[in-house]
């Protein structure tokens, strides 16, 4: 093979390789989009850093690598605790005056915090109204909503499991089928030929 032919072959090979890589990247994007669409379809709601699913599972989505560390798991409990205490008007006014209005944090209406604790088969996580460097914080109303969504998710999951656990209806015995078949024949709803065909099929089941 000449040098020019070899060079052309290498060029074609590189072009093919680039095309294959591009095709692979596009397919990976399509697969990712389909997977995300499936997740969205299963999602009941996404609130307070949690994604609640219709099958009674939950995944934490707030925090670094949380979707890896806190994988999707069966939801066991979600409890909202409001520990905020309303300060009196006098206390707030006195604090504002004492600090010259510089520290309005101490003049806020509420002190302490509210939190939502989510418990699953594999992990436990807490979302709070307190701002911390290593933890996301949320509005109190968002935490309360998350508790309600969690309750709905657990109920949907329990209903689905109950439905799956329902025993299948008992199959009619061959004897019962033959009796019903004979009655249909006597009532004139089956011809002799139809009756015989069905009777033989039931007898075959008996082995």
Secondary structure, DSSP 8 states (H G I E B T S, - for coil): --HHHHHHHHHHHHHHHHHHHHHHHHHHHHHHHHHHHHHHHHEEEEETTEEEETTSEEEE-SSTTHHHHS--EEEEEEEEEE--EE--HHHHHHHHHHTTTS-GGGGSSEES-EEEEEEESS-EEEEESS-BTTB-B--HHHHHHHHHHHHHHHHHHHHHHHHHHS-------HHHHHHHHHHHHHTTSS-HHHHHHHHHHHHHHH-
